Structure formats: structure tokens, C-alpha cells
């Protein structure tokens, strides 16, 4: 079978996601405090001005510039205004003691910070010539009534939730979480915490994929591990297809004697089995079982991780209604030489602490060396047939864009 390019594989996944978009997505209202990681279903438009009134940017004295003829001018203090209080109109020729965030009294046109003033009994000596508008935060200088502050399709994080709170939004309309069933395949796999059986290995893929899915805001049903048996795999797939939007598996998607995922998916639904021209990785299965989409990842741990973050992650974000799915890459310098490969490579690397703007490569790029991922800060996206020399510009995708 001809290997698909990375771009063609991603385009196919997006076509699958787009077909799912034809069905109306369920929308739910959630508390803003609980909306971390959710996808916004409707634009959020402000119904208030932020700030709602002109207010002081610091502790000091509110006054009229015209009342300060020269440094050292002396003004009586007529009132004290703290945050949350509304003062009286400023009497000409006087000053108001004002604290950060407090509304500027009517008639005042500047705030002089307290470091530029001296107190003398019930008067303030202004040692700095004020300028009009100094240290005043104007009404609606951040957000005005009717302004859109958040956009449908945004994946919400602390920055967005703070903005929502600043306009008084206690609840947000978000798309329902994606329901994902997850299981691994392989007689050799042992769950962490259990005694390692002869010839066995601990199942790292399951933990990695579970964490990645939860990090994307999915509701994950953990179905454990399927033995290398066709009927057992079919039964688990059939069970997984009930009440789930997506089934994700690891292992068993190649063409070995003990790879039963492919025939099981064909028997229970529809399968597109790809060989993708990427390294690490190559086998990736996509299809459908009942109403659930299906993704089968390779069994090698680094291959499973890389194919997930580079292909499955944007697919899931698209399914969830996210507007932005592509990670942002940085142009940095290679601190190493590399011969390249006929396939598109995703090399594990990290920022060189001794050479700003340069990256260093993990010495062992094998698909079974999972420590290469924990050691690294991100992936180098290296095009096919592209050798690298020290100092060459590379495309680096930090894990902060992928996790």
C-alpha cells in the first residue's frame, strides 16, 4: 500500500471530522469557574463597560491640574476614597486621598502618586507637576458595552475565563465534551502495579493516551486491555461503540500475525488503514463503528505519542468544535547534524540552555525510547529527505503547543 503524506492523512481526518460536524453539536451551560479546557459554543459579548468608571491606577491624590501652579503646591485634603466607594465631586482648590481602583471624583483630572507628595496635617504638598489624565484608567478603556470578548470555537483557558468573569459572565455556553472509549491490545502488556509476567512489558501507552485525552477535555471511558484474540477485540469494539463519539486504541493495527484490530474493525464497521510517511510512526487506522469514529494508533510508545499529538490531537479538537487546531512552530537553529530520512520526521529535542535559540537532539531517536519524550521540550518537524547541519534553521514545535 502506498504511504500517505502527513498532509494527506491530516486532511482525511479533517474530512471525517467535518462530516461529523453536519450533525448538530450538543451545547451545555457550565459555570465559568468550571469551563477550563472547554470549547466555547457562542460568541461572548459584553453587557458592561470595563472598567465601569474612571478609576485610579495607583494610591495617591486626585486633583485638578489647574490647582497645582508649581511643585510644592499645597492643597487641603477634602475626602478619602477607597476602592468600592464613590466620592463627592472635588471641591476646586482641594485634593482627594484616593486608593488604587477607587472611582475618580467628578472634577478631578489627574492622580498624583503618593511617592510624589508629602503630608502636612490635613494638607498634601504636591512635589510633582501633574499632567492631564495621569494615572487615571478610563471607563471602558479595556472593554466597552457591545464588544465581543470571546469567540465561538475558542478553547478556554485561564486567560479567557478571567475575561469572561470581568464582564460578569457567571456561566458560559460550551460544546459537550467528546466521549472517548480507550483500550490497548497485546498479550504482553501488564498494568502498572501488577507483577510483570514473563515476556511482558508494562503498558505505558494506555497511561500516556489517557492523560492526553483528559488534557484535551474528553470524557474518557477506560476499557483496559484486549487480549490478542479476534473475537475478544470485536466484542470490546462493539461495546466501545455504544454511547461514545470516538474509540481510540493502541497496538494491533499493523499486519502481523497477532494484529487483530484491523480485521475486528472491518467485521464490526468500516476501516481505512493507512501507512503514513512519518517517522516515528507509520501505521494509523481510521474508520467508524456504529456512530463512533475509530482511531487505531501504533503500539511502539513513541510512535503512539507522536501520531497522537500531531494527527489525533487536531482531529479531536476539530470534532470538539475548536476553531484553531494547528500547533504553532518556532524557527530555531539546529545544534546538531542529522542525515535525514525519506519520511517526514518528528525528532525529539530540547532547547539548549547554553546556546539561546538553538536546540539539541536526544541521542537515541528509536520509537521505543519513551524517555526521549520526557527529556525533550518539543518536536523538530523535519521534511522528507532533509539532512541538517549545525546552524541550519529548523521548525520546532514546543510541547506547550501539543499537550
Wavefront OBJ file of the C-alpha trace (Angstrom):
o trace
v 0.000 0.000 0.000
v 1.314 3.462 -0.905
v 2.169 5.561 2.117
v 0.148 8.743 2.560
v 1.874 12.017 3.263
v 1.335 13.649 6.637
v -0.717 16.384 4.970
v -2.981 13.893 3.185
v -3.547 11.903 6.388
v -4.462 15.038 8.325
v -6.747 16.211 5.509
v -8.551 12.861 5.604
v -9.056 13.117 9.359
v -10.432 16.621 8.944
v -12.842 15.314 6.303
v -14.058 12.739 8.821
v -14.410 15.453 11.461
v -16.235 17.707 9.022
v -18.763 15.000 8.244
v -19.390 14.695 11.988
v -19.972 18.462 12.102
v -23.038 18.045 9.930
v -24.814 16.688 12.998
v -25.771 19.443 15.463
v -23.381 19.568 18.397
v -24.882 19.425 21.843
v -24.416 22.634 23.827
v -24.463 22.948 27.579
v -24.223 25.773 30.072
v -21.402 25.480 32.600
v -20.145 27.672 35.394
v -17.311 29.897 34.240
v -15.215 28.519 37.105
v -15.626 25.016 35.612
v -15.063 25.889 31.939
v -11.303 25.289 31.779
v -10.422 23.452 28.558
v -13.948 23.612 27.117
v -14.792 24.854 23.608
v -16.956 27.974 23.511
v -20.193 27.404 21.586
v -21.291 31.044 21.151
v -19.541 34.395 20.997
v -19.480 36.219 24.313
v -20.476 39.892 24.051
v -20.012 42.273 26.956
v -23.033 43.947 28.528
v -20.897 46.210 30.721
v -18.018 48.655 30.438
v -14.677 47.525 31.894
v -13.760 49.423 33.932
v -17.255 50.742 34.685
v -15.957 54.151 35.863
v -12.811 56.241 35.598
v -10.622 54.952 38.419
v -7.225 55.490 39.937
v -4.304 53.386 38.697
v -2.451 53.815 41.998
v -2.509 55.141 45.533
v -2.178 58.906 45.590
v -4.156 62.122 45.367
v -6.852 63.100 42.907
v -6.800 66.779 41.965
v -7.233 69.349 39.236
v -4.063 70.144 37.290
v -5.030 73.811 37.252
v -4.765 73.894 41.069
v -1.051 72.960 41.013
v 0.758 76.118 39.953
v 4.250 74.786 40.725
v 5.994 71.895 42.501
v 5.419 72.290 46.217
v 1.830 73.487 45.847
v -0.255 72.878 48.959
v -3.848 71.588 48.771
v -6.262 70.720 51.575
v -7.460 67.081 51.594
v -11.230 67.153 51.387
v -12.049 63.420 51.334
v -10.694 59.878 51.229
v -11.901 57.434 48.542
v -11.156 53.705 48.678
v -11.948 51.049 46.053
v -15.650 50.299 46.066
v -16.590 53.797 47.257
v -17.906 56.718 45.200
v -16.609 60.072 46.399
v -18.144 63.518 46.312
v -17.405 65.980 43.486
v -13.989 67.511 44.016
v -14.061 70.998 45.513
v -11.864 73.309 43.387
v -8.564 74.025 45.095
v -8.626 70.756 47.074
v -7.344 67.194 46.690
v -8.833 63.797 47.499
v -6.858 60.972 49.039
v -7.510 58.079 46.642
v -6.540 54.424 46.626
v -5.900 52.093 43.702
v -9.099 51.122 41.890
v -11.235 53.792 43.523
v -13.515 55.893 41.260
v -12.009 59.256 40.389
v -14.244 62.000 41.800
v -16.075 64.318 39.464
v -13.944 67.380 38.715
v -10.550 65.694 39.153
v -8.438 65.377 36.017
v -5.268 63.696 37.340
v -3.927 61.461 40.105
v -0.503 62.144 41.558
v 1.131 59.082 43.102
v 1.760 59.303 46.823
v 5.526 58.984 46.325
v 5.460 62.431 44.710
v 3.595 64.005 47.620
v 4.081 64.903 51.280
v 1.510 65.086 54.017
v 1.330 68.111 56.287
v -1.505 67.854 58.781
v -4.726 67.866 56.710
v -2.993 69.089 53.539
v -0.960 67.470 50.792
v 2.150 69.055 49.309
v 2.386 68.137 45.629
v 6.061 67.922 44.623
v 5.442 66.839 41.023
v 3.651 68.742 38.280
v 0.691 66.622 37.167
v -0.417 66.132 33.585
v -3.981 65.792 32.413
v -5.253 62.225 32.764
v -2.193 60.989 34.635
v -2.743 57.685 36.468
v -6.439 57.530 35.557
v -7.846 54.374 33.994
v -10.701 55.495 31.800
v -14.141 53.974 31.723
v -14.353 51.197 29.061
v -10.667 51.538 28.162
v -10.451 47.729 28.277
v -13.931 46.622 27.165
v -16.960 48.594 26.044
v -20.610 47.559 26.099
v -21.417 45.504 22.993
v -17.846 44.422 22.311
v -17.230 40.757 21.530
v -14.662 39.469 24.002
v -14.584 35.708 23.290
v -15.227 33.907 20.023
v -17.042 30.672 19.235
v -14.555 27.843 18.855
v -12.060 29.180 21.390
v -10.590 26.563 23.667
v -10.958 28.241 27.028
v -8.089 28.645 29.455
v -7.419 30.864 32.465
v -6.906 33.952 30.268
v -10.305 33.615 28.605
v -12.120 32.726 31.820
v -10.724 35.812 33.531
v -12.060 37.984 30.700
v -15.454 36.273 30.950
v -15.537 36.973 34.687
v -14.537 40.604 34.108
v -17.742 41.182 32.124
v -19.857 39.400 34.732
v -20.414 36.113 32.891
v -21.065 33.524 35.601
v -21.874 30.807 33.040
v -20.715 30.030 29.502
v -22.253 28.119 26.620
v -19.857 25.338 25.590
v -19.945 22.250 23.407
v -20.477 18.937 25.144
v -17.315 17.041 25.964
v -16.257 14.382 23.473
v -16.937 10.893 24.829
v -13.957 8.646 24.131
v -13.507 4.919 24.769
v -9.875 3.858 25.181
v -8.234 0.445 25.232
v -4.922 -1.192 24.400
v -4.185 -4.535 22.753
v -1.464 -7.077 23.397
v -0.938 -10.260 25.404
v 2.425 -8.937 26.524
v 1.004 -5.879 28.306
v 0.926 -5.639 32.097
v -0.812 -2.862 34.008
v 1.446 -0.766 36.258
v 1.263 -2.043 39.822
v 0.856 -5.676 38.789
v 3.639 -8.248 38.790
v 5.421 -8.281 35.444
v 4.765 -11.607 33.768
v 7.465 -13.493 31.821
v 7.949 -11.906 28.421
v 5.742 -8.996 29.414
v 6.144 -5.222 29.453
v 4.331 -2.555 31.380
v 1.631 -0.762 29.412
v 2.820 2.844 29.049
v 0.659 3.720 26.030
v -2.561 3.434 27.966
v -1.467 5.930 30.612
v 0.004 8.314 28.035
v -3.105 8.300 25.839
v -5.496 8.559 28.783
v -3.636 11.640 30.021
v -3.572 13.208 26.558
v -7.308 12.679 26.097
v -8.169 14.094 29.515
v -5.921 17.065 28.774
v -7.996 17.732 25.662
v -11.158 17.887 27.744
v -12.553 14.491 26.730
v -14.701 12.242 28.903
v -12.675 9.034 28.803
v -14.004 5.540 29.433
v -11.098 3.268 30.345
v -11.716 -0.181 28.832
v -8.332 -1.573 29.822
v -6.529 -4.071 27.604
v -7.801 -6.501 24.973
v -6.019 -9.845 24.528
v -4.689 -10.797 21.109
v -7.863 -12.585 20.062
v -10.157 -11.610 17.205
v -13.441 -12.301 18.978
v -12.375 -10.537 22.175
v -11.311 -7.493 20.170
v -14.596 -7.478 18.249
v -16.598 -7.691 21.462
v -14.703 -4.816 23.055
v -15.069 -2.643 19.936
v -18.799 -3.322 19.805
v -19.109 -2.363 23.471
v -16.965 0.747 22.961
v -19.141 1.986 20.100
v -22.125 2.354 22.427
v -22.582 5.901 23.784
v -19.149 7.089 22.614
v -18.161 9.584 19.925
v -14.687 8.157 19.394
v -12.787 4.926 20.044
v -9.004 5.139 20.467
v -6.799 2.039 20.615
v -3.070 1.391 20.664
v -1.362 -1.614 19.110
v -2.633 -4.277 16.733
v -3.092 -2.014 13.692
v -0.266 -3.380 11.558
v -0.215 -6.604 9.539
v 1.407 -9.046 11.959
v 0.003 -12.470 12.832
v -1.214 -11.165 16.205
v -2.620 -7.843 14.938
v -6.379 -8.275 15.290
v -7.615 -4.698 15.360
v -7.806 -4.355 11.581
v -9.968 -7.463 10.945
v -12.050 -6.724 14.039
v -12.866 -3.178 12.870
v -13.659 -4.413 9.367
v -16.007 -7.015 10.847
v -17.780 -4.518 13.112
v -17.738 -1.414 10.922
v -15.611 0.362 8.340
v -11.835 0.822 8.256
v -9.297 2.912 6.390
v -5.846 1.597 7.226
v -3.042 3.954 6.379
v 0.645 3.733 6.133
v 1.770 7.284 6.727
v 5.144 8.540 5.581
v 6.243 9.777 9.008
v 8.889 8.675 11.466
v 8.337 7.588 14.178
v 5.030 6.030 13.328
v 3.589 4.657 10.117
v 0.509 2.518 10.778
v -2.565 4.528 11.718
v -6.083 3.142 11.371
v -9.158 5.298 10.925
v -12.743 4.232 10.435
v -16.153 4.027 12.040
v -18.037 1.553 14.199
v -21.702 2.402 14.503
v -21.928 6.106 15.368
v -18.407 6.227 16.799
v -15.320 7.292 14.894
v -12.347 4.959 15.298
v -8.613 5.710 15.574
v -6.058 2.929 15.979
v -2.552 4.014 16.970
v 0.693 2.054 16.629
v 1.991 0.060 19.571
v 5.512 1.484 19.857
v 5.254 4.085 22.629
v 6.968 7.000 20.857
v 5.084 6.256 17.633
v 1.824 6.225 19.575
v 2.659 9.522 21.286
v 3.845 11.341 18.160
v 0.967 10.212 15.943
v -1.474 11.276 18.650
v -0.114 14.785 19.223
v 0.467 15.503 15.540
v -2.592 13.844 13.959
v -5.170 12.738 16.519
v -4.994 15.890 18.643
v -6.045 18.258 15.816
v -8.694 15.706 14.766
v -10.171 15.687 18.279
v -10.059 19.476 18.533
v -11.912 19.672 15.228
v -14.514 17.175 16.447
v -14.998 19.294 19.563
v -15.668 22.447 17.540
v -12.353 24.213 18.133
v -11.518 26.949 15.640
v -7.744 26.585 15.948
v -6.211 23.122 15.708
v -2.702 23.593 14.309
v 0.233 23.944 16.702
v 2.486 26.977 16.293
v 6.087 26.224 15.397
v 9.202 28.275 16.129
v 12.107 28.842 13.754
v 15.253 27.906 15.704
v 18.774 26.658 14.963
v 19.973 23.056 14.895
v 22.744 22.412 17.399
v 23.498 19.069 15.735
v 23.952 17.327 12.388
v 21.370 14.858 11.074
v 21.311 12.712 7.930
v 17.540 12.915 7.358
v 15.133 10.245 6.137
v 12.821 9.587 3.202
v 9.886 10.021 5.581
v 8.855 13.208 7.366
v 10.493 13.072 10.785
v 9.415 14.314 14.179
v 12.617 14.414 16.199
v 12.644 14.736 19.963
v 14.714 17.732 21.019
v 15.016 20.403 23.671
v 16.172 23.987 23.936
v 19.913 24.243 24.566
v 20.342 26.138 27.862
v 23.853 27.180 26.824
v 23.003 28.335 23.282
v 19.895 30.556 23.162
v 17.866 29.938 20.020
v 19.479 26.547 19.462
v 18.101 23.053 20.096
v 19.856 19.835 20.998
v 18.763 16.379 19.894
v 18.025 13.403 22.116
v 20.811 10.919 21.239
v 18.521 7.902 20.665
v 15.563 8.548 18.352
v 14.189 4.972 18.409
v 10.408 4.568 18.518
v 10.605 2.507 21.699
v 12.605 5.060 23.717
v 9.854 6.889 25.583
v 12.344 8.788 27.745
v 13.139 10.811 24.618
v 9.726 12.469 25.074
v 10.082 13.288 28.769
v 13.618 14.615 28.163
v 12.509 16.882 25.328
v 10.834 20.292 25.154
v 9.199 19.538 21.808
v 9.453 18.056 18.334
v 11.511 19.093 15.338
v 9.350 18.848 12.221
v 11.873 17.791 9.599
v 10.693 17.440 5.970
v 11.450 14.258 3.974
v 14.952 13.870 2.565
v 16.284 16.830 4.544
v 19.720 16.455 6.122
v 20.592 19.018 8.776
v 23.881 20.695 9.596
v 24.798 22.625 12.721
v 23.295 26.103 12.459
v 20.551 25.198 9.968
v 17.100 26.670 10.624
v 14.649 24.089 11.895
v 10.928 24.098 12.679
v 10.464 23.377 16.379
v 7.031 22.623 17.886
v 7.128 23.022 21.682
v 5.164 20.590 23.791
v 3.308 23.565 25.261
v 1.513 23.641 21.869
v 0.777 19.902 21.909
v -0.099 18.876 25.463
l 1 2 3 4 5 6 7 8 9 10 11 12 13 14 15 16 17 18 19 20 21 22 23 24 25 26 27 28 29 30 31 32 33 34 35 36 37 38 39 40 41 42 43 44 45 46 47 48 49 50 51 52 53 54 55 56 57 58 59 60 61 62 63 64 65 66 67 68 69 70 71 72 73 74 75 76 77 78 79 80 81 82 83 84 85 86 87 88 89 90 91 92 93 94 95 96 97 98 99 100 101 102 103 104 105 106 107 108 109 110 111 112 113 114 115 116 117 118 119 120 121 122 123 124 125 126 127 128 129 130 131 132 133 134 135 136 137 138 139 140 141 142 143 144 145 146 147 148 149 150 151 152 153 154 155 156 157 158 159 160 161 162 163 164 165 166 167 168 169 170 171 172 173 174 175 176 177 178 179 180 181 182 183 184 185 186 187 188 189 190 191 192 193 194 195 196 197 198 199 200 201 202 203 204 205 206 207 208 209 210 211 212 213 214 215 216 217 218 219 220 221 222 223 224 225 226 227 228 229 230 231 232 233 234 235 236 237 238 239 240 241 242 243 244 245 246 247 248 249 250 251 252 253 254 255 256 257 258 259 260 261 262 263 264 265 266 267 268 269 270 271 272 273 274 275 276 277 278 279 280 281 282 283 284 285 286 287 288 289 290 291 292 293 294 295 296 297 298 299 300 301 302 303 304 305 306 307 308 309 310 311 312 313 314 315 316 317 318 319 320 321 322 323 324 325 326 327 328 329 330 331 332 333 334 335 336 337 338 339 340 341 342 343 344 345 346 347 348 349 350 351 352 353 354 355 356 357 358 359 360 361 362 363 364 365 366 367 368 369 370 371 372 373 374 375 376 377 378 379 380 381 382 383 384 385 386 387 388 389 390 391 392 393 394 395 396 397 398 399 400 401 402 403
